[in-house]
């Protein structure tokens, strides 16, 4: 389960960074924050 959450969080953060590079600052910030919340390493909303 932790591996799945880590993969989802990584995909969200990478998508957020790509969005920031493309100029979509709000959407990129939202994706990064959600990725950090879902990730098992930081502040996880599932633990």
Secondary structure as UniProt FT lines:
FT   HELIX           2..22
FT   HELIX           25..38
FT   TURN            45..46
//
